[in-house]
């Protein structure tokens, strides 16, 4: 049975206003019906730190790895740590990754 094998961000440390890649891999290629992964995002600061983020990502049949660009924006009191958790909508184990964000000083 297909499940989420890994959830990673690369790079794991970025400047506020920068971007990173969220990379989710399945344990095997998505079945002929495809696969949908539910995403949960938690942070230690303002939810507005991320520009936008989908509630789920869809794998097309045969796809095993999916990359989603995560954008951040410069705001007051931004989050400095964001945690992403991915799980197949049909269930199974979840996998998590953490992103650290720092503010550049002028």
N, C-alpha and C positions, 0 to 999 in steps of 0.2 A: 504494500500500500504506500502511496506517495505521501510524503510529509515534508515539512520545512526542515532542511538539513542545516542551514546556516543563515545568519542575518549579520551583515557587517556594514560598517561605514568606512569609506576611504576617501580622503584622509580622516583620521579620528580627531584631529585638532585643527580648527580653522579660526580665522579672524571673523568677527561680527561683520556681516555684509558679504561674506564669502559663501562658497558652496561646497558640497561634498556629495559623494555617491552612496546611496543606500543599495546594497547588493544582497539579494535574497536568492538562495539556491535551494532547489528541491532535492529530495533523496533519489529521485529518478525523473525522467522526462514526464511532463504533464500528460495525462491520459487524453484520449481522443476528444473528450468533452472539455478539455482545458482544466485549469485550476485557478481558484481565487484565494488570495491571501489577505486576511484581515490585518490591518495595521493599527497598533495602539501607540500613541505618542505621549510621553510624560516629560515634564521639565521642571527645573527648580526656579523658574522665573516666568516672565510674561509669555503667554501662548503666542503672542504676536511676533516672537523672535523668528519663527519660520514663516516664509512668505505664504505658502499654502501647502497642504499635505493631504493626499487622498486617504479615505477610510479603508480602501482596499486596492490591491493591484492584481491584474489578471494575467495569467500565463496562457499563451496559446498552446494548442496541442503539440507535444514534442519538445516544448521549451523547458529547459532545466534551470536556467539562471536569468534573472531579471535585474536590471539596474535602473534606479530612479534618481534623478537629480534633485537634491535638497538644497533650497536657497534660504539664506537668512537675510534679515534686514536690520539696519541700524535703528534702534529704538532706545528709549529710556528704560532702565531696569530690565535689560534682556536676560534671558536664561543663559547660564554658563555651562549647563549640562542638559542634554536631551537624550532620552532613552527611547528606542524604537523596539517594539515587540511585534513579531510576525507569527501568524498561525493560520493554517488552512481553514477556510470557512467550514469545511466538513469535519474539522476537529484534528486531533493529534497534538504532538508536542509543540510548544512555542520556542522560539529562539529570539534572543535580544542582542542589541548593540548599543553602545553609548557614544555620543558625540560631545566633545568638549569645545566650548566657544570662548574666545577671549576678545576683549575690547582693545583696539589699538589706541594707544595714547599719542596725541600729537605733540 
